Amino acid sequence: MSNIHMRDYSIRRLEKSADDLDTAKINYNAEKYSASVNRAYYSVYHAIRAVLALDDIERKKHSGNISYFREHYIATDIFDRTFSETIKKAETLRNCRLPRWLTGNEPHKMTA
């Protein structure tokens, strides 16, 4: 892919990342926490894909893209190492089950 096309592809992914972050904020404010976590994860993931697009890299699985990013961008200090922890937290939250009362599927009952 030419540099111009890679740059355009990267920009589209970054725009998708920004859209997902906006949606995550909207969902959070609407107390739709599960949906918010999902969109926040995808915001991080699409930002990673935006960076990889500049090198014409695309793996088939999320784990492949994230692994490549960590190896070639975080381990080499192109991105701060704390970003690796952000990725890990986003993955963990996305893959865990939130309490039903937190996802809006069941009302939370306060006890005294």
C-alpha positions in Angstrom: 0.0 0.0 0.0 1.3 3.5 -0.8 2.3 5.9 2.0 -0.7 8.1 1.1 -3.1 5.2 1.3 -1.6 4.0 4.6 -2.0 7.5 6.0 -5.6 7.8 4.9 -6.3 4.4 6.3 -4.7 5.4 9.6 -6.8 8.6 9.7 -10.0 6.7 9.2 -9.1 4.3 12.1 -8.2 7.2 14.3 -11.6 8.8 13.5 -13.3 5.5 14.4 -11.3 5.5 17.7 -12.6 9.1 18.5 -16.2 8.1 17.6 -16.0 5.1 19.9 -14.6 7.2 22.7 -17.5 9.7 22.3 -20.0 6.8 22.3 -18.3 5.4 25.5 -18.8 8.7 27.2 -22.4 8.9 26.1 -23.1 5.4 27.3 -21.3 6.1 30.6 -23.4 9.2 31.3 -26.5 7.2 30.5 -25.4 4.6 33.1 -24.9 2.0 30.3 -21.6 0.8 31.8 -21.2 -2.5 29.9 -21.7 -0.7 26.6 -19.4 2.1 27.7 -16.6 -0.4 28.6 -17.0 -2.0 25.2 -16.8 1.2 23.3 -13.8 2.4 25.4 -12.0 -0.8 24.6 -12.6 -0.4 20.9 -11.5 3.2 21.0 -8.1 2.0 22.3 -8.0 -0.9 19.8 -8.8 1.3 16.8 -6.1 3.8 18.0 -3.6 0.9 18.0 -4.8 -0.1 14.5 -4.3 3.5 13.3 -0.6 3.4 14.4 -0.1 -0.1 12.8 -1.7 1.1 9.5 1.2 3.6 9.1 3.5 0.5 8.9 1.0 -1.4 6.7 0.5 -4.0 9.5 -2.8 -5.8 10.0 -3.1 -8.9 12.0 -6.3 -11.1 11.8 -6.9 -11.1 15.6 -7.1 -8.4 18.2 -4.4 -10.2 20.2 -2.1 -10.2 17.2 -2.5 -6.4 16.6 -2.0 -5.7 20.3 1.0 -8.0 20.6 2.6 -6.4 17.6 2.0 -2.9 19.0 3.5 -3.8 22.4 6.5 -5.4 20.8 7.3 -2.7 18.2 6.0 0.4 19.9 5.9 0.0 23.6 9.0 -2.2 24.2 11.0 0.2 21.9 9.8 3.2 23.9 8.0 4.8 21.0 5.0 4.8 23.3 5.2 5.1 27.0 5.1 1.8 28.8 2.1 2.9 30.9 0.1 2.6 27.7 0.5 -1.2 27.9 -1.3 -1.1 31.3 -4.1 0.9 29.7 -4.5 -1.7 27.0 -4.5 -4.5 29.6 -7.2 -2.7 31.7 -9.3 -2.2 28.7 -9.0 -5.8 27.7 -9.8 -7.1 31.2 -12.8 -4.9 31.6 -14.1 -5.8 28.2 -13.8 -9.5 28.9 -15.1 -9.6 32.4 -18.8 -9.8 33.4 -20.0 -6.7 35.1 -22.5 -7.1 37.9 -26.1 -7.3 36.6 -27.1 -4.2 38.5 -24.3 -2.3 37.0 -25.2 -3.2 33.4 -28.8 -2.1 33.9 -30.2 -5.6 33.7 -31.2 -5.7 37.3 -31.9 -2.9 39.8 -29.3 -2.4 42.5 -30.7 -2.9 46.0 -29.1 -0.9 48.7 -28.9 -2.5 52.1 -28.5 -0.7 55.4 
